[in-house]
Amino acid sequence: MTKIEYLSYSKPKRIALKFVNFFASIPAKLGKKFRKVPSFVRKVGKFFVSPFITLKDALVHGDWKTRLSFLVMGFGHVTRHQIIRGILYFIYEVVFISFFIMFGLNQLINLPTLGQLTIVTHYKPSTIPGLPGVYAPVYYDYSINILIYAIFTILLTIIFVVLWYSQIKDSLKMQREGYIGFIHSDKVTLKNVLDKSYHKTLLTIPMAGLVLLTNLPIVITIIIGFTSYDSYHEQPTALVDWVGFQNFGTVLSMGSSANNTLVIQTFGQVVLWTLVWAIFATFSNYFLGMAVAILINSKIVKLKKLWRTILITTIAVPQFVSLMLINRMFNEDLGIVNSILSVMAKHVVHVRWLSDPIITKIFIIVANTWVGIPYTMLISSGILMNIPEDLYESARIDGASPFKTFAKITLPYMLFVTGPYLISQFVGNINNFNVIYLLSGGNPLFTFGTKLKPNILQDVGQTDLLITWIYKLTFTNTPALYSTASVLGIFIFAIVAVISLIFYGNSNAVKNEEDFQ
């Protein structure tokens, strides 16, 4: 079908055709993916095999300096005039081996069991004649500390292996370059660090911070989800055990009991509300903020700077202050809103702003929109000013209506520029703790009638997001279910990762970046 034939169809028919073609193209797309599997497997195999080939080459064809680098890191660099790099490699080797022998090895040995002894009472005889001795507790294994330090040891071991391989590879490379008269030195190294590899130098500290402060906690959180860690297993009075997928079974209700049914139903409702909230919170702010920006930028509005200043001033007020003020204003018993409504109606008006599930959800979305519009307006205003006026002039000459102009010029341009921002806002709203907790606290709570409420559902409310549910499981729940909260954190991570990868990778801002003028 040619493009002219496609455009000759009516709009409903074109939409239906796109819908049919999407599903019809799925087998071909899957086939294309499967045809790439052998090539992908070869690349993965080459990635893992090539280091062993390099090490064999260094062992067979390397000189004594390169071979000694297998035992003493940096030896090949020091003997080839790269003293600074060689000393740094050697220092890391000494520090790592010392740490591993004195501390790390013991943590790795205890990792399969997460400790053997927790607290033992020892009798200590009195040093003063005639006085009885005392029984004093002695603490031994701390399960969570063992887990954290073992993971940290594994991370340091991986870094050690990478650096060990890297310095052998570099030593072999310098050996071969020496055959043609190329001499390495610290001066060459410094020039490379500050010139050719300057981008790597700048990224070293941020990447180290990302690994230590973001990636490592994520890994620890995921692993805690496979343990029995809760307030009944707090260290140092009790040990934590590995429980496999038991916590996942609790959340996903892998069983037929009534309690399991309650948990999976509640979990499904919380996940659904989390996604609904994220969609409305993101797009209501985005489109209403854009509408306000378009209105202020229009020629019929005077005092543009004044209106922008008023809206920007609201950003200066901390968000939590605004949210707490809104919560007090809409208090059902003492709030000023119900009081005003009562005066206007000449009888007591008791609107359940924060106790009715439907009203509370609508109220939260509207309040978030009120708080969030100025941010989007500010971003949209700057982008709208950069859209060429010639495009609008051409559209007016062609007889395009204002809506057509918005749909064909303004919106595509805005989406192209703000696509990544929109995705980040959606992901951020999935984890938007402040708005939910400060406005409703997750209330009203779920009610289960005469059914016995499981511990995991003790404090969960109908306006809770997954992130606020996690907070309640760890801080207000009795007992505090840390491992179950970790499982919910894993689900959040999975949802956020999938949404980010799919939508960001397919956004025009990424796919057609070179088209932006």
GUZAKE-28924 format. One record per residue: x, y, z of N, C-alpha, C, CB in turn. Coordinates in steps of 0.2 Angstrom, whole numbers, plus 2048, in hexadecimal, padded with zeros to 3 digits. Atoms other than C-alpha are relative to their C-alpha. Glycine has a CB too. Example, Ala and Ser with C-alpha at 12.3 -4.5 7.8 and 13.67 -1.06 7.14 Angstrom:
# GUZAKE-28924
8047FA80083E7EA8278048068007FB800806
7FC7FA7FF8447FB8247FC8058038028027F9
This chain:
# GUZAKE-28924
8047FA8008008008008048068007FB800806
7FC7FA8008078117FB7FD8058058008037F9
8017FB7FB8078208067F98047FE805805802
8067FC8037FA8297FB7FA7FC8018018017F9
8068047FF7EE81A7FC7FE8008088017F97FE
8018007F97F081A80F7FD8068028067FF804
8037FA7FE7EC82C8117F98027FD8058067FD
8067FF8037DD82B8067FA7FD8048007FC7F9
8058037FC7D48208137FE8058058037FA804
8027FC7FA7CA8288218047FF8067F87FF801
7FC8017FA7D282B8317FE7FA8057FF807805
8028067FD7C881D83A8037FA7FD7F97FF801
7FE8068037CD81182D8088008007FE8007F8
7F88007FF7E081782E8027FD8078028077FF
7FF8027F97DF8148417FF7F88007FC803805
8018077FF7D880383F8057FC7FC7F97FE7FC
7FA8038047E57FF8318067FF8048018037FA
7FA8007FC7F380483D7FF7FA805801807803
8018057FA7EB7F984B8017F97FD7F9800803
7FF8068037EA7EA83F8077FE7FE7FB7FF7FA
7F98018027FB7EC8388057FF8068038067FC
7FC8017FB8037ED8498007F98037FD805806
8008077FE7FD7DC84E8027FB7FB7F97FE802
7FE8048058007D583D8088007FF7FD8027F9
7F97FF8018127DB83E8047FD806802807800
7FC8037FA8167D284F8047FA7FE7FA7FF805
7FC80680281B7C18478068027FD7FC7FC7FC
7FA7FE8048277CA83B8058038057FE8057FB
7FC7FD7FC82E7D48498047FB8057FD806805
7FE8057FC8307C58548057FC7FC7FB7FB803
7FC8048048387BB8468078047FF7FD7FF7F9
7FA7FC8018457CA8438047FF8077FE8077FF
7FC8017FA8497C98568037F98017FB801806
7FD8077FF84C7B68568067FF7FB7FA7FB7FE
7FA8008058577B88468068038037FE8037F9
7FA7FD7FD8627C38508037FC8067FE807803
7FE8047FA8647B685E8077FD7FF7FB7FB802
7F98038018737AD8568068058018007FC7FA
7FB7FB80087C7BD8538028028077FE8067FC
7FF7FD7F98797C38658047FB8047F9801803
7FC8057FC87F7B286C8078007FF7FD7F97FF
7F980080288F7B38628038068038018017F8
7FD7FA7FC8927C58698017FF8077FC8067FE
7FF8017F888F7C087B8057FB8017F97FD802
7FB80580089A7B08788078047FF7FF7FB7FC
7F97FD8018A87BB8718028058068008047F9
7FF7FB7FB8A67C887F8037FC8067FA803802
7FE8047FB8A97BA88C8067FC7FF7FB7FB803
7FA8048028B67B08838068047FE7FE7FC7FA
7FA7FC8028C17BE87D8058028057FE8067FD
7FC7FF7FB8C87C288E8057FA8017FD802806
7FC8067FF8CE7B08908057FF7FA7FC7FA800
7FC8008068D67B187E8068058027FD8017FA
7FB7FB7FF8DF7C18838057FD8067FD806803
7FC8027FA8E57B98948057FA7FD7FC7FD806
7FC8058038EC7AA88A8058027FC7FC7FB7FC
7FB7FC8048F57B587E8058038047FC8057FB
7FB7FC7FC8FD7BF88C8047FB8047FC804805
7FC8057FC9027AF8958057FC7FB7FC7FB803
7FC8038059097A78858068047FD7FC7FC7FB
7FB7FB8049117B687C8028068047FC8027FA
7FE7FB7FC9137C288A8077FF8027FC801806
7F98017FD9257C68907FF7FF8088048067FE
8008017F892A7C48A37FC8068038077FF802
8037FB7FD9237D58A77F87FF8008028077FD
8078018019127D18A07FD7FA8047FE7FF7F9
8028067FC9117C08A88008018088057FA7FE
8007FE7F99167C78B97FA804802807803802
8067FC7FE9077D28B87FA7FC8027FE8057FA
8068057FE8FC7C38BA8008008088017F97FD
8008007F99027C38CC8018078048067FC802
7FF7F97FD9077D58D07FD8057FB808802801
8037FC8048FB7E18C98048077FF7F9802802
7FC7FA8029037F08C08077FF7FF7FF805806
7F98018019147E88BE8028027F98027F9802
7FE7FF8079147E98AC8008087FE7FB7FD7FB
8007F980190F7FC8AD8068038037FA803803
7FA7FD7FD91D8008B98067FF7FC8007FE807
7FA80180492A7F88AF8008037F98017F8800
8007FD80792480089F7FF8088017FB7FD7FC
8007F97FF9258128A77F98038018038037FA
8067FD7FE9138148AB7FF7FE8087FA7FD7FC
7FF8017F99178158BE7F9801804805804803
8067FE7FC90781E8C47FA7FB7FF7FD8077FD
8058058018FB8118BC8027FA8037FF7FF7F8
7FE8067FD9058038C27FF8008078077FE7FE
8007FF7F89068098D47F8800802803806802
8078007FE8F380C8D47FD7F97FF7FC8057FB
8028078018F07FA8CD8027FC8068027FD7FA
7FD8047FA8FB7F38DB7FD802806808801800
8047FE7F98F37FD8E97F97FD800800808800
8078038008E27F78E48017F88017FC8017F9
8008077FE8E87E58E48027FF8078067FD7FB
7FE8017F98F07E78F57FA801804806804802
8057FE7FC8E17EF8FC7FA7FB7FF7FD8077FE
8058058018D57E28F48027FA8047FF7FF7F9
7FE8067FD8DF7D38FA7FF8008078077FE7FD
8017FF7F98E07DA90B7F9800803804807803
8078007FE8CE7DE90C7FD7F98007FC8057FC
8038078018C97CD9058027FB8058027FE7F9
7FD8057FB8D47C39117FD8018078077FF800
8017FF7F98D07CC9217F8801801803807802
8077FE7FF8BD7D091E7FC7FD7FB800808800
8058028058B57CC90D7FF7F98008038037FA
8008088018B97B990C7FB7FE8068077FD801
8048027FB8B07B791D7F98017FE802803807
8077FE8018A07C09177FE7FB7FA8008077FD
8028058058A07B59077FF7F98028058007FA
8018077FD8A17A59117FA8008048067FF805
8068007FC8937AB91C7FA8027FB800805805
8067FE8048887B190D7FB7FA7FF8038027F9
8058058028807A09097FB7FF8068037F97FF
8048017FB87979F91B7FE8068048047FB805
8017FA7FD8797B19208018008087F98037FF
7FE8007F98817AD9317FE7F98037FD806803
8028067FC88179F93D7FE8018078077FB801
8017FE7F98817A794F7FE8078008067FF804
8037FA8008777B69538028048077F98017FF
7FF7FD7FA8787BA9668017FA8057FB805802
7FF8057FB8807AF9748028048068067FB7FD
7FE7FD7FA8817B39868067FC8037F97FF805
7FA8027FD8927B198E8008028088068027FD
7FF7FF7F98957B09A18078048018007FA805
7FA7FD7FF8A27BD9A68018018088008077FD
7FF8007F98AA7BA9B78028078038057FB802
7FE7F97FE8AC7CA9C28078008027FC801807
7F97FF7FF8BD7D19C48018028078028067FB
7FF7FE7F98B97D79D67FE7FA8047FB806801
8018067FC8BA7C99E37FA8018048067FE805
8078007FC8A97C49EB7FA8027FC801805806
8067FE80489E7CB9DD7FF7FB7FB8018077FD
8018058068957C09D18018037F97F87FE801
7FF7FE8078987C09BF7FA8027FD8047FB7FC
8067FE80388C7C69B28007FC7F98008087FE
8018038078857BF9A27FF8057FB7F97FB800
8007FA8058887CA9937FF7FD7F9807804800
8018038078827C79818068027FC7F98037FD
7FB7FE80588E7C69737FD7FE7FA8077FB802
8038008068897C99628057FD7FB7FD8077FE
7FB8038058907BF9537FE8027F98007F8801
8027FF8078887BF9427FA8057FF7FF7F97FC
8057FC80287E7CD93B7FE7FF7F8803808800
8018038068757C692C8008067FA7F97FD800
8017FB8068717D69228078037FF7FB806802
7F97FD8018837DD9258047FB7FC803801807
7FD8058048897CC91E7FE8017F97FF7F9803
80380080787E7CE90F8038067FC7F9801800
7FE7FA8038837E090C8088007FE7FF806804
7F98018018967DD90E8027FB7FB8037FF807
7FE8068058967CD9047FF8037F97FB7FA801
8017FD80788E7D78F58058057FF7F9803800
7FA7FB80289B7E58F78067FC7FF800804807
7FA8048028A97D88F77FF7FD7F98007FA805
8008038078A27D08E78018067FB7F97FD7FF
7FF7FA8058A17E28DF8088018007FD806803
7F87FE8008B47E58E58037FA7FC802800807
7FD8058038B87D48DE7FF8007F87FD7F9802
8017FF8078B07D78CD8058067FD7F98027FF
7FB7FA8028BA7E88CC8077FE8007FF806805
7F98038008CA7DF8D18017FC7FA8017FC806
7FF8048068C77D28C38018047FA7FB7FB7FF
8007FB8068C47E08B68068038007FA805800
7FA7FC8008D37EA8BB8067FB7FF801804807
7FA8058018DE7DA8BC8007FE7F87FF7FA804
8008028078D97D58AA8028077FC7F97FE7FE
7FF7FA8048DA7E78A48088028007FD806803
7F97FE8008EC7EA8AA8057FA7FD802800808
7FC8058048F27D98A27FF8027F97FD7F9802
8017FF8078EA7DE8928048067FE7F98027FF
7FC7FA8018F27EF8938087FF8007FF806805
7F98018009037E88978027FC7FA8027FB806
7FF8048069027DC8888008057FA7FB7FB7FF
8007FB8058FE7EB87D8068048007F9804801
7FA7FC7FF90C7F68848067FC7FE801802807
7FA8048029187E78818018007F87FF7F9802
8008008079137E686F8018077FC7F97FD7FD
7FF7F98039137F986C8088018017FC805803
7F97FF7FF9257F88738047FE7FB8027FD807
7FD80380592A7ED8658018057FA7FD7FA7FD
8007FB8059277FC8598038078027F98017FD
7FD7FA7FE9308098647FB8058048038037FB
8047FC7FC92181086D8018008077F87FF7FE
7FF8007F892581587F7FB803803807803801
8057FD7FB91881888C8038038067FB7FA802
7FD7FC7FB91A82489A7FA8028048058057FE
8057FD7FC91082C8A87FD8067FD802802807
8027FB80490F83B89D7FB7FF7FB8068047FD
8058028059068328907FA7FE8038037FA7FC
8068027FC8FA82B89D7FC8068028027FC806
8047FA7FE8F683C8A47FD8037FA805804803
8027FD8068F48438927F97FC7FE8058007FB
8068058028E883488E7FA8028058027F9800
8057FF7FB8DE83789E7FD8077FF8037FF807
8037F98018DC84A89B7FE8027F9805804803
8017FE8078DA8498887FB7FB7FD8068017FC
8038058048D583987F7FA7FD8048057FB7FD
8058037FB8CC83188E7FD8058058037FA803
8037FB7FB8C68418967F97FE8028018077FD
8078017FF8B483C8958007FA8057FC7FE7FA
8008057FB8B882C89F8028028078057FA7FE
7FE7FD7FA8C18368AC7FB8048038068057FF
8067FD7FD8B28418AF7FB7FC8027FD8057FA
8068047FF8A68338AF8027FB8067FE7FC7FA
7FE8057FB8B08288BC7FD801807808801801
8037FE7F98AA8318CC7F97FF800802807802
8078018018988328C67FE7F98007FD8047FB
8028078018988208C18017FC8068047FD7FA
7FF8047FA8A081A8D17FA802805807803803
8057FE7FC8938248DB7F97FC7FE7FE807800
80680380288581C8D08007F98028008007F8
8008077FE88B80A8D47FF8008078077FD7FD
8008017F988E80D8E67F9802803805804803
8057FD7FD87F8188EA7F97FE7FD800807800
8068028048728118DD8007F97FF7FF8047FA
8008068028768018D68017FB8058057FE7FA
7FF8057FB87D7F88E57FA800805806802804
8068007FC86E7FD8F07FA7FC7FC7FD807802
8058048048627F68E28017F98008008037F9
7FF8077FF86B7E68E27FF7FD8078087FE7FE
8018037F986B7E48F57F8800801803805805
8078017FF8587E88F57FD7FA7FC7FD8077FD
8028068038557DB8E88017FA8038038007F9
7FE8067FC85E7CE8F27FD7FF806808800801
8038017FA8567D29027F97FD7FF7FF807803
8078038028457CD8F98007F98007FE8037F9
7FF8087FF84C7BB8FA8017FE8078057FE7FB
7FF8017F984E7BC90D7FA800804806804802
8068007FB8437BB91C8018068058007FA805
7FE7FA7FC8497CC9227F98048028058057FC
8067FC7FD83B7D592D8028028077FA7FC800
7FE7FD7F983A7DD93E8017FA8057FB804802
7FE8067FB83A7CB9468077FD7FF7FA7FB7FE
7F980280184B7C893E8058068008007FC7F9
7FB7FB7FF8537D89438077FE8037FD806804
7F98017FD8667D79468018058068058017FB
7FC80680086E7D39517FD7FB804807802803
8038057FC8617C995B7FD7FA7FC7FA803804
80280680485C7BE94C8038007FA7F88007FF
7FD8018078637B793C7FB8017FB8047FA800
80480080685C7BA92B8017FA7FC8018067FC
7FF8078048597AA9207FE8027F97FC7FB803
8028008078587A890D7F97FC8008057FD7FC
8068038018467A49087FE7FF7F97FA804804
8018018078477A38F57FA8057FE7FE7F97FF
8057FC8038377AA8EC7FA8008057FE7FD7FA
8068007FB82C7A98FC7FD8068008027FD807
8037F980082A7BC8FD7FC8017FA805805801
8047FF8068257BC8EB7F97FD8008047FE7FA
8078037FF8187AF8EE7FB8038048027F9803
8057FD7FC8117B98FC7FD8067FD804803806
8037FA80480F7C98F17FC7FD7FA8068047FD
8048028068097BF8E27FA7FB8028047FD7FB
8058047FD7FE7B48ED8007F97FC7F98037FF
8008078038047A38E77FE7FB8058087FE7FE
8038047FC7F87998F07F88017FF802801808
8078008017E57968F27FC8028067FD7F97FE
8047FD7FA7E179D9037FD8067FF805800806
8037FA8017D67AB9068058068017FA801806
7FC7FA7FF7E47B690D8048017F98057FE805
7FC7FF8077EE7B38FC7FC8047FB8027F97FE
8047FC8057DF7B98F27FF8078027F97FD801
8007F97FE7DE7C98FD8068037FE7FF800807
7FA7FD8017F07CC8FA8018027F88067FC802
7FF7FF8077F07CA8E77FB8057FD7FF7F97FC
8057FB8027E07D48E58028078027F97FF803
7FE7FA7FD7E77E28F08068037FC802800807
7FA7FE8047F87E28E77FE8027F98057FA7FF
8027FE8077EF7E38D67FD8078007FB7FB7FD
8037F98007E57F28DB8058058027FB800806
7FB7FB7FF7F47FB8E28048017FA8057FE806
7FC7FF8067FE7F88D27FC8037FB8027F97FD
8047FD8057EF7FD8C77FF8088027F97FD800
8007F97FE7ED80D8D18078047FF7FE801808
7F97FD8028008108D08008037F98057FC802
7FF7FE8077FF8108BD7FB8057FE7FF7F97FC
8057FB8027EF81A8BC8028078037F97FE803
7FD7FA7FD7F68278C88068037FC8027FF807
7FA7FE8048068288BE7FE8037F98057FA7FF
8027FE8077FD82A8AD7FC8078017FB7FB7FD
8037F97FF7F18388B48048058037FA7FF805
7FC7FB7FD7FE8418BE8058027FB8047FD806
7FB7FE80580A8418B07FD8047FA8037FA7FD
8027FD8067FF8468A17FB8068027FC7FB7FC
8047FA7FE7F38528AB8048068017FC7FE806
7FB7FB7FF80285C8B08038027FA8057FE805
7FC7FE80680A85B89F7FB8047FB8027F97FD
8047FD8057FB8608947FD8078037FA7FC7FE
8037FA7FE7F386D8A08068058017FD7FE807
7FA7FC8008058748A38018037FA8067FD803
7FF7FE8078078758917FB8057FE8007FB7FB
8057FC8017F687D88F8018078037F97FD802
7FF7F97FC7FA88B89C8068037FC8027FF807
7FA7FD80380B88E8937FD8037F98057FB7FF
8027FD8068028908827FB8068017FC7FA7FC
8047FB7FF7F589B8898048078027FB7FF806
7FC7FA7FE8028A78918048027FA8057FE806
7FC7FE80680C8A78817FC8037FB8047FA7FE
8047FD8057FD8AC8778008078007F97FD800
8007F98017FC8BD8707FA8048038008027F8
8067FC7FD7EB8C18788018018087FA7FC7FF
7FF7FF7F97F28BF88A8068068018037F9803
7FC7FA7FE7FA8CF8918047FE8077FD806801
7FC8017F98078D08A08027F98007FB801806
7FE80780080F8BF89B8057FF8068037FF7F9
7FB8017FB81E8C28A77FC7FF807805806800
8038007FA8128C58B57FD7F98027FA805801
8038067FF8088B58B38057FA8017FC7FE7FA
7FB8057FF8188AB8B18038008078068007FA
7FD7FF7F981F8B28C17FC7FE805801808801
8048037FB8108AE8CA8007F88017F88027FF
80080780081089C8C58077FD8027FF7FD7F9
7F98027FE82389B8C78018008088068037FD
8007FF7F98218A28D97FE7FA8047FD806802
8038057FC8178938DE8057FA8007FA7FD7FC
7FB8058008268888DA8058018068047FF7FA
7FB7FE7FA8308918E87FD7FD806801807800
8038037FA82488A8F58027F88007F8801801
7FF80880082A8788FA7FA7FC7FF8037FE807
80680480281F86B8F37FC7FD8068027FB7FB
8038037FA81C8639047FC8058048057FC804
8047FB7FD81687390B7F98017FD804807800
8067FF8048098758FD7FB7FA8018018017F9
8048067FF8038638FF7FD7FF8078047FA7FF
8038007F98018649127FB805801806801805
8057FB8007F88749107F97FE7FD8028077FD
8068038037EC86C9047FC7FB8048027FD7F9
8028067FC7EA85D90F7FC8038068057FC803
8047FD7FA7E486991E7FA8047FD805805803
8067FD8037D98739127FA7FB7FF8028047FA
8068048027CF86490D7FF7FA8058027FC7FA
8018047FB7CF85C91E7F87FF801803802807
8078018007BD8549207FD8038067FF7F9800
8037FE7FA7BA85A9318018088028027FC806
7FE7FA7FF7C486A9338028047FB806800805
7FD7FD8067C986F9227FB8067FE8007FB7FA
8047FA8027C488091B7FC7FF7FA8058067FE
8048018067BD87990B7F97FE8028037FB7FB
8078037FE7AF86F9137FC8068048017FA804
8037FB7FD7AC87E91E7FD8057FC805804805
8037FB8047A988A9107FA7FD7FC8068027FA
80680380379E87D9077FA8008058027F97FE
8058017FB79487B9177FC8078008027FE807
8027FA7FF79288E9187FC8027FA805806801
8037FF80778D88F9057F97FC8008047FF7FA
8068048007808819077FC8018068037F9800
8047FF7FA77A8879187FE7FA8047F98047FE
8008067FC77C87591F8067FD8007FA7FB7FD
7F98037FF78A86A9248017FC7FA8007FC806
7FE8038057938649158067FC8028028047FA
7FA8047FE79F8559188027FC7FA7FD7FB806
7FD8038067A88519088067FB8028028057FA
7FB8057FD7B384190B8068017FB7FD7F9800
7FA7FF8047C28499028057FA801803807801
7FB8047FF7CE83D90A7FE7F9803805803805
8028067FE7C482E90F7FC7FC7FB7FC801807
8038048057BA8299008057FE7FA7FA8047FD
7FB8028057C581F8F48008037F98007F87FF
8007FD8067BF8268E48018088007F97FF7FC
7FF7F97FF7BE8388EA8078028027FB803805
7F97FF7FE7CF8378F28057FF7FA8027FB805
7FC8018067D78308E27FF8067FB7FE7FA7FC
8017FA8047CF83E8D88038068037F98017FE
7FD7FA7FC7D484B8E58088007FF7FE800807
7F98008007E68458E58038027F98037F9801
7FD7FF8077E88468D27FF8087FE7FB7FC7FB
8017F98027E08588D18058048047F9802802
7FB7FC7FC7EB85E8E08078007FD8007FD807
7FA8018037FA8578D78018047FA8027F97FF
8017FC8067F58608C78018078027FA7FF7FC
8007F97FD7F38708D18088028027FC801806
7F97FF7FE80586E8D88058007FB8027FB806
7FB80280580D8688C98008047F98007F97FE
8007FD8068078738BB8058067FF7F98047FF
7FB7FB8018138828BE8077FD7FD802803806
7FA8038028228768BB8007FF7F88027F9804
80080180781C8708AA7FF8067FC7F97FB7FF
8017F98048168828A58078037FF7FC804804
7FA7FD8018288888A88047FC7FB8047FF807
7FC80480683087A89D7FD8017F98007F8802
8037FF80682387C8908018077FD7F87FE800
8007F980282488F88F8078017FC800805806
7F97FF80483788E88A8007FC7FA8057FD805
80080380683488187D7FB8037FB7FD7F8801
8047FC80582588A8758038067FD7F9802804
7FD7FA80382F8998738057FF7FA804804806
7FB80280583B88F8687FD7FD7FA8057FC803
80380280682E88985C8008057FB7F97FD801
8007FB80583189284C7F98037FE8037FE7F9
8067FD80182389F8497FE7FF7F9800808801
80280180782489B8367FB7FA7FF8067FF7FC
80480680181C88A8397F88028028027FB805
8077FE7FF80C8928417FE8057FB800804807
8027FB80580C8A08347FE7FC7F98058057FE
80280480680C8928267F97FC8018067FB7FF
8068037FE7FE88982F7FA8047FF8017FD807
8067FB8017F38988307FF8027F9802807804
8017FE8077F689C81E7FC7FA7FC8068017FC
8038068037F188A81A7F97FE8038047FA801
8068017FD7E188C8247FF7FB8067FB7FE7FB
8008047FB7E58818327FD8038078077FD802
8047FE7FA7DA8828428058008067FA7FC802
7FC8007FA7E28868538017F98037FD804806
7FF8077FE7DF8748588057FC7FB7FA7FC801
7FC8048057E786D8488078038017FE8027F9
7F97FD7FF7F687984B8037FD806800808800
7FD8037FA7F887285C8027F97FF7FB801806
7FF8078017F78608578057FF7FB7F97FD7FD
7FB8028058028618488078048017FD8027F9
7FA7FC7FF80F86E84E8038008077FF8077FD
7FE7FF7F980F8728608027F98047FB804804
8008067FC80C8618688067FB7FD7FA7FC7FF
7FB80480281885785D8078038028007FF7F8
7FA7FC7FE8268648608017FF8088008077FE
7FF8017F98238638738017F98027F9802803
7FF8077FF8228508738077FE7FE7FB7FC7FD
7FA80280383284F8698068038058028037F9
7FB7FD7FC83C85B8757FF7FD8087FF807801
8028027F98338558867FF7F98017FB804803
8018088008328428828037FD8068027FD7FA
7FD8037FB83F83D88E7FE803807808801800
8027FD7FA83984989B7F97FD8027FF808800
8078037FE82784289A8017F98037FC8007F9
7FF8077FE82E83089C8028018078057FD7FC
7FD7FF7FA8388368AB7FB802805806805800
8057FE7FB82983E8B37FB7FB8017FC8067FD
8058057FF81E82F8B08037FB8057FF7FC7FA
7FD8047FB82B8248B98018038078087FF7FD
8007FD7F982D8318C77FA8008038028077FF
8078007FD81A8318CA7FF7F98027FB8027FB
8008077FD81B81E8CC8028008078037FB7FC
7FD7FF7F98268228DB7FF8068048087FF7FF
8017F97FD81E8328E07FD7FF8077FB8047FC
8028027F981E82F8F37FD8068038067FE804
8027FA7FC81B8418F97F98027FF8048067FD
8067FE80280B8458F07FB7FB8047FE8007F9
8058057FD8028358F68008008088017F97FD
7FF8007F88098359087FE8068038077FE801
8027FA7FC80684790C7F98027FF8058067FD
8077FE8017F58499047FB7FB8037FF8007F9
8058057FD7EC8389098047FB8057FD7FD7FA
7FD8067FC7F982D9127FF7FA7FD7FE801807
8028068037F38209067F97FE8028057FA803
8078027FE7E282090F7FB8017FA7FE804806
8028047FB7D581A90F8027F98007F87FF800
7FE8068007DA8099147FC7FB7FD8027FD808
8058058037D47F990B7FD7FD8068057FB7FD
8048047FB7C67F09157FF7F97FD7FA804801
8008078027C57DD9147FA7FD8048067FD801
8068037FC7B57DB91F8027FB8067FC7FB7FB
7FF8047FB7B67CC92A8067FB7FF7FA7FB802
7FA8048027C57C49218068028048028017F9
7F97FF7FC7D67C392B8058047FB8037F9802
7FC7FC8047E17D09248087FE801800808802
7F98028007F37CA9208048068028037FD7F9
7FB7FA7FE8027D49278028047FB8067FD803
7FE7FC8068077DA9167FB8057FE8017FB7FA
8057FB8027F67E39147FE8048067FA7FC7FE
8027FD7FA7F67EA9267FE8087FF8067FF805
8017F98017F87FD9217FF8027F9806803803
8007FE8077F67FD90E7F98047FF8017FA7FB
8067FC8027E980A9087FE8007F9801807803
8028008077DF80C8F88038057FC7F8801800
7FC7FB8047E981B8F38078008007FE807802
7F88017FF7FA8148F78027FE7F98017FA805
7FC8028058068128E98057FA8028058067FD
7FB8057FE8138048E98058038058037FC7FA
7FA7FD7FC8208108F07FD8018078038067FD
8027FF7F98158158FF7FE7FA8047FA8057FF
8018077FD8108039028077FE8037FD7FB7FB
7F98027FE8237FF9038018048078058017FB
7FE7FC7FA82580D9107FC7FE8067FE8087FF
8048027FA81780791B8027F98027F88007FE
7FE8077FE81D7F591A8078008048017FC7FA
7FA7FF7FC82E7FB9218008048068058027FB
8007FB7FA82980992D7FA8008048018077FD
8068007FC8178079337FD7F98017FB8057FD
8038068008137F59308037FC8078027FC7FA
7FE8047FB8147E993F7FF7F87FF7FD802807
7F97FE80081F7DF93C8028037FA8047F9801
7FE7FD8068297E99308037FA7FB806805802
7FF80580582A7DE9208058037FB7FA7FE7FD
7FB7FD80583B7E49188007FC7FA806800804
7FF80480583C7D590D7FA8007FB8017F8802
8067FF80482A7D79068018067FD7FA7FF804
7FF7FA80382E7E99038058007FB802805806
7FB80180683D7E48F97FD7FD7FA8067FC803
8038038068327D98EE7FC8067FC7FB7FB802
8037FB8038277E88EB8048057FC7FB804805
7FB7FB8038367F38E78037FC7FA806801805
7FE80480683B7E58DA7FB8017FB8017F9802
8057FF80582A7E78D28008077FD7F97FF803
7FF7F980382C7FA8D18068017FB801805806
7FA80080483D7F88CA7FF7FD7F98067FC803
8018038068377EC8BD7FB8047FB7FC7F9801
8057FB8048287F88B88048067FD7FA802805
7FC7FA8028338078B78057FE7FA804803806
7FB8028058417FE8AD7FC7FF7F98047FA802
8038028068357F78A07FD8067FD7FA7FB802
8037FA80382B80789E8068057FD7FC804805
7FB7FB80283B81289D8047FD7F9806800805
7FC8038068448068907FC8007FA8027F9802
8048008068358048857FE8077FD7F97FC802
8027FA80282F8158848058057FE7FB804805
7FB7FC80183F81E8858047FE7F9805800805
7FD8038068478138777FC8017FA8017F9801
8047FF80683881686C7FD8077FF7FA7FB800
8027F980083682886F8038047FA801804806
7FD7FD8068398348608068048027FB8057FD
7FA7FC7FD84583E86B8077FC7FF7FF802807
7FA80480185182F86A8017FD7F97FF7FA805
80080480784C8268598028057FB7FA7FD7FF
7FF7FB80684C83784F8048068037FA8027FD
7FD7FB7FD8588418598048057FB8067FE805
7FD7FC80586184784A7FC8047FC8047FC7FB
8057FC80385184E8437FF8078037FA7FC7FF
8027F97FC85085C8508048057FD8017FF808
7FD7FA80385486D8498008058057FD8027F9
